[in-house]
Amino acid sequence: MSERKQQVSRRQFLNYTLTGVGGFMGAAMLAPMVRMAVDPVLQPKKEGDFVAVTEVSKLTKEPQRFNFKIEQVDAWYTSEVTKAAWVYKKENDEIVALSPICKHLGCVVNWEGGQGHEDRFYCPCHGGLYEKSGKNVPGTPPLAPLDSYKAKVKDGTLYLGEAVPNMEV
C-alpha cells in the first residue's frame, strides 16, 4: 500500500475557511437576538403588588369609581398607567372592587347608566348590563361577569392588586 498524504486543495481550504467564518459571523449575529427574545421571560415577576387607592372610611354601600396609577413594565419599557375600579362595601362590610371593563368588547361600564338601569352597571356601547355584584345579566351582550380586583386593607387604607376573573358570582 502506498501511503499518500491527504492534501487539501486550495478550493477545499477556501471552502472550509469561508464556511467557518460565515458560521462564526452568523452565530455572532444570532446570539443577541436570542438573548433579547429570551431575557424578558427569565426576569423575575413582581407578584402581589398592591396600590393604595382610598381610605376605607370613604367607602359606601353604593359603588364609587376610584382611579389609581400603576407602574406597567413591557419588556424594557416602564410606564405609568391609570386604572379604575368600582368599589363598594357589602352589608357585612366586605369590600368589593370591580373592574370597569365590559367583558363584551372592552368598553367602560357606568353605575346606574340611566333610566331602566337603576342599581346596575351599564355598558353604553351595546347595552350590556351587570348586577351590583358584577354578574352579567342574561340576555344582554356580556357573556361573563366583571373582573374583580384583589383587595386588602392595611391601616385603614384600601389597596388593590391585579384584576382576576370573577368566579364567585
C-alpha positions as CSV (number, residue, x, y, z in Angstrom):
1,M,0.0,0.0,0.0
2,S,1.2,3.4,-0.8
3,E,0.9,5.9,2.0
4,R,-0.1,9.1,0.5
5,K,-0.7,12.2,2.4
6,Q,-4.2,13.6,2.2
7,Q,-3.6,17.0,0.8
8,V,-6.2,19.8,0.9
9,S,-6.6,21.6,-2.3
10,R,-6.9,25.4,-2.5
11,R,-10.6,25.1,-3.3
12,Q,-11.3,22.9,-0.2
13,F,-9.2,25.2,2.0
14,L,-11.2,28.3,0.9
15,N,-14.4,26.4,1.3
16,Y,-13.6,25.3,4.9
17,T,-12.4,28.8,5.8
18,L,-15.4,30.6,4.4
19,T,-17.8,28.2,6.0
20,G,-16.1,28.6,9.4
21,V,-16.0,32.4,9.1
22,G,-19.6,32.5,7.9
23,G,-20.8,30.3,10.8
24,F,-18.9,32.4,13.3
25,M,-20.5,35.6,12.0
26,G,-23.9,34.0,11.9
27,A,-23.6,32.9,15.5
28,A,-22.4,36.4,16.5
29,M,-25.4,38.0,14.9
30,L,-28.0,35.5,16.3
31,A,-26.7,35.5,19.9
32,P,-28.0,39.0,20.8
33,M,-31.3,38.3,19.1
34,V,-31.8,35.1,21.0
35,R,-30.9,36.9,24.2
36,M,-33.3,39.7,23.5
37,A,-36.2,37.2,22.9
38,V,-35.4,35.0,26.0
39,D,-34.3,37.6,28.5
40,P,-37.8,39.0,29.4
41,V,-39.1,35.5,30.1
42,L,-36.3,34.9,32.5
43,Q,-36.8,38.1,34.5
44,P,-38.4,37.6,37.9
45,K,-42.1,38.7,38.0
46,K,-43.4,41.0,40.6
47,E,-46.3,39.3,42.3
48,G,-48.6,40.7,44.9
49,D,-48.1,44.4,44.1
50,F,-50.8,46.3,45.7
51,V,-51.5,50.0,45.2
52,A,-53.1,52.4,47.7
53,V,-56.5,53.5,46.3
54,T,-58.5,55.2,49.1
55,E,-59.3,55.3,52.8
56,V,-61.8,52.7,53.8
57,S,-63.8,55.3,55.7
58,K,-64.8,56.9,52.3
59,L,-66.4,53.7,51.0
60,T,-70.2,53.4,51.0
61,K,-72.8,50.7,50.1
62,E,-73.1,52.5,46.7
63,P,-70.4,51.7,44.1
64,Q,-67.9,54.6,43.7
65,R,-65.3,54.9,40.9
66,F,-61.7,55.3,42.0
67,N,-58.8,55.9,39.7
68,F,-55.3,54.8,40.7
69,K,-51.9,54.6,38.9
70,I,-49.8,51.5,38.5
71,E,-46.3,51.0,37.1
72,Q,-46.5,48.9,33.9
73,V,-43.4,47.1,32.6
74,D,-43.4,45.9,29.0
75,A,-40.1,44.1,28.4
76,W,-37.7,47.0,29.0
77,Y,-40.2,49.9,28.8
78,T,-41.7,51.1,32.0
79,S,-44.7,53.5,32.0
80,E,-47.3,54.7,34.5
81,V,-50.9,53.6,33.6
82,T,-54.1,54.9,35.1
83,K,-56.6,52.2,36.1
84,A,-60.1,52.4,37.6
85,A,-62.2,50.4,39.9
86,W,-65.8,50.4,41.1
87,V,-65.6,49.9,44.8
88,Y,-68.3,49.4,47.5
89,K,-69.0,47.7,50.8
90,K,-71.4,44.9,51.2
91,E,-73.9,44.7,54.1
92,N,-71.3,42.6,56.1
93,D,-68.7,45.3,55.4
94,E,-66.8,43.1,52.9
95,I,-65.2,45.3,50.3
96,V,-65.9,44.6,46.6
97,A,-63.7,46.1,43.9
98,L,-64.8,45.5,40.3
99,S,-63.0,46.3,37.0
100,P,-65.0,48.8,34.9
101,I,-64.0,47.0,31.7
102,C,-67.0,45.3,30.0
103,K,-66.4,41.6,29.1
104,H,-68.2,42.0,25.8
105,L,-66.0,44.4,23.8
106,G,-63.9,46.2,26.4
107,C,-65.9,49.4,26.8
108,V,-66.1,51.1,30.2
109,V,-69.2,50.4,32.3
110,N,-71.0,53.0,34.4
111,W,-73.0,52.6,37.6
112,E,-76.8,53.3,37.1
113,G,-76.4,54.1,33.4
114,G,-79.8,55.8,33.1
115,Q,-83.5,55.1,33.2
116,G,-84.3,51.4,33.4
117,H,-80.8,50.6,34.6
118,E,-81.1,51.5,38.3
119,D,-78.9,49.5,40.7
120,R,-76.9,48.0,37.8
121,F,-73.8,48.6,35.9
122,Y,-74.5,49.6,32.3
123,C,-72.3,49.4,29.2
124,P,-73.3,52.2,26.8
125,C,-71.6,50.5,23.7
126,H,-74.0,47.7,23.2
127,G,-76.4,47.9,26.1
128,G,-74.7,45.4,28.4
129,L,-75.9,45.1,32.0
130,Y,-74.3,43.8,35.1
131,E,-75.8,43.3,38.6
132,K,-74.2,45.2,41.5
133,S,-72.2,42.1,42.3
134,G,-70.6,42.2,38.8
135,K,-72.7,39.3,37.5
136,N,-73.7,39.7,33.9
137,V,-77.4,39.9,33.2
138,P,-78.7,37.1,31.0
139,G,-80.0,38.3,27.6
140,T,-77.5,41.2,27.3
141,P,-74.3,41.1,25.3
142,P,-71.7,40.3,28.0
143,L,-71.2,36.6,28.5
144,A,-69.0,36.8,31.6
145,P,-69.1,38.8,34.9
146,L,-66.9,41.8,35.5
147,D,-63.4,41.0,36.8
148,S,-62.6,41.6,40.5
149,Y,-59.5,43.3,41.9
150,K,-57.6,41.6,44.7
151,A,-58.2,43.8,47.7
152,K,-56.6,44.2,51.1
153,V,-57.0,46.7,53.9
154,K,-54.0,47.9,55.9
155,D,-54.0,50.7,58.4
156,G,-57.4,52.0,57.2
157,T,-56.3,52.2,53.6
158,L,-57.7,50.1,50.7
159,Y,-55.0,48.5,48.5
160,L,-55.9,46.9,45.2
161,G,-53.9,44.3,43.3
162,E,-54.4,42.7,39.9
163,A,-57.8,42.1,38.3
164,V,-58.8,38.4,38.2
165,P,-61.8,36.8,36.5
166,N,-64.8,36.9,38.8
167,M,-65.7,33.3,39.6
168,E,-67.6,33.8,42.8
169,V,-70.6,35.4,41.2
